[in-house]
Amino acid sequence: MQNRMFTSYRGALIRGIIALIAGGLAVFVPNITLQSIVVYIGLLILLGGLVSLLFALRSKNPSGRNMLMTQAVFNLIIGILFVALPATMVKIFVIVLGVGFLFIGIFQLMGALNTRHDYGWSWIYFIISILMIIAGAVMLTNPFSSAETILTFIGVLMLIYGVSELYMAWKLSSKPKTYQGREVEDTHFKEL
């Protein structure tokens, strides 16, 4: 049995429209989109904190209650920070990502330099490690612009995906419908 959501033109059309909307927001209003994502994540963390608080208050086990209460307080503080200061939280995320890229690039470069005697020089590892170090340095020097650039790149990829889904929807809508190997009229056979 086929999954009609993935093989029908309506499913492709819906996925294409959603991808185009999300990609367009990411490309044309990255600042608002980034802050909206951070606020949304903050609301989810706040909700998790409230649920943990509710379970902590209902718990009969003292050690379980203390653990849940600690988790609830931590989630509530982080959630409030995400909702109240979305621009700052975006910068912190990009700074952490930049530090990660920097360290990964440095370790990969050291590994490439150390193993070149045993396995020969691998230019691809050298280039990738240098690019990771550069990306990490750029993210650390200007985190908010870097975050917008990353989101814009993801938005462009989503726009390309959306266009490809719309093309797939168009191709699937013009394909004759079959039922057990026989063509049938579209009025008698609905895909969804």
Buried (B, 14 or more C-beta within 10 A) or exposed (E): EEEEEEEBBBBBBBBBBBBBEBBBBBBEBBEEBBBEBBBEBBEEBBEBBBBBBEBBEEBEEEEEBEBBBEBBBBBBEBBBBBBEBBEEBBBBBBBEBBEEBBEBBBEBBEEBEEEEEEEEEEEEBBEBBBEBBEBBEBBBEBBBEBBBBBBBEBBEEBBEBBBBBBEBBBEBBEEEBEEEEEEEEEEEEEBE
